Amino acid sequence: MNQTRQEPAAVVEKIRIVLQTPEIRVVEYVLQPGDRHPWHHHSEVTDRFYCLEGQIEVELRDPPRTERLRPGQTLTIPPQVVHRAGNAADGVGRYLLVQGIGRYDFVKAA
C-alpha cells in the first residue's frame, strides 16, 4: 500500500496585525511547539523575520537551507522564494514579520 505523508496544518495560537497598509504589513506571531506555516512564497513582498522569543526556524526550499533564529536575530527572504517558518523549541516562539514593499499575497507551494 502506497501512503502519502500529509503534513499537519499549521496551528497559530495568536496573530496580531500591528500595521497594515497597501505597501507594508507588520504582524506578530505566537507559535506553540511544533506549529509551522505551510510552504509558500510572495509575489512582490520581502519577508523580514525578527525573533522576539524562543527559537524560530525558517526553511527555504530551493536550494534547501534552514536558519534558526534566536531573540534579536533577523532574516530576510526576498519575493518568489519558497519558504516556511515554525517554532523550533519546546516553549512558545514569538516573532515579528515585516512584509513590504508591495502588494501582500500568500501563494501556497505544492
C-alpha positions in Angstrom: 0.0 0.0 0.0 1.4 3.4 -1.0 0.9 6.0 1.6 1.4 9.7 1.0 2.6 11.6 4.0 0.4 14.6 4.9 2.0 17.5 6.8 -0.1 18.7 9.7 -1.8 22.0 9.2 -0.2 25.0 11.0 -1.8 25.9 14.2 -1.1 29.5 15.1 -2.1 30.4 18.7 -2.1 34.2 18.2 -1.7 36.6 15.3 -1.7 40.3 15.9 -1.6 42.7 13.0 0.5 45.6 14.2 0.3 47.7 10.9 -1.2 47.1 7.5 -1.3 49.5 4.6 -1.3 48.8 0.8 2.5 48.8 0.9 3.6 47.3 4.2 2.3 44.7 6.7 3.7 44.1 10.2 2.4 41.0 12.1 3.3 39.5 15.4 3.0 35.7 15.5 3.0 33.5 18.7 3.5 29.8 17.9 3.3 26.8 20.2 5.9 24.0 20.0 5.6 22.2 16.6 3.5 24.9 15.0 4.6 25.7 11.4 3.3 27.7 8.5 2.8 25.9 5.1 5.3 26.2 2.3 4.6 29.4 0.4 6.0 32.4 -1.4 5.1 36.0 -2.0 4.9 37.6 -5.5 6.1 41.1 -4.5 6.9 41.5 -0.8 10.0 40.7 1.1 9.6 38.9 4.4 11.8 40.2 7.3 11.7 37.9 10.3 12.6 39.3 13.8 12.7 36.7 16.5 11.3 38.0 19.8 11.1 34.9 22.0 12.1 31.2 21.7 13.6 29.8 18.5 12.0 30.4 15.1 13.1 28.1 12.3 12.9 29.4 8.7 13.3 26.8 5.9 14.0 27.6 2.3 13.1 25.0 -0.4 15.4 25.7 -3.3 18.2 25.4 -2.6 17.4 23.7 0.7 18.5 25.8 3.7 17.4 26.1 7.3 18.1 29.1 9.5 17.3 29.1 13.3 16.7 32.5 14.8 17.0 33.3 18.5 15.8 36.5 20.2 17.3 39.6 18.5 18.2 37.8 15.3 16.7 38.6 11.9 16.4 37.0 8.5 15.3 38.5 5.1 13.5 36.4 2.5 13.1 38.1 -1.0 10.0 37.7 -3.1 9.4 34.5 -5.1 11.5 32.4 -2.7 9.5 29.4 -1.4 9.8 29.2 2.4 8.1 28.3 5.7 8.5 29.3 9.3 7.9 27.4 12.5 8.6 27.1 16.2 11.8 25.1 16.7 11.8 25.0 20.5 9.9 23.3 23.3 8.4 26.6 24.6 6.5 29.4 23.0 8.0 31.0 19.9 7.2 34.6 19.0 8.3 36.7 16.1 7.6 39.9 14.2 7.2 39.7 10.5 7.6 42.8 8.4 6.4 42.5 4.8 6.8 45.0 2.1 7.2 47.0 0.0 4.4 46.0 -2.4 1.1 44.2 -2.5 0.8 41.4 0.0 -0.2 37.9 -1.1 0.3 34.3 0.2 0.9 31.8 -2.5 0.9 28.2 -1.2 3.5 26.0 -2.8 2.8 22.4 -3.9 
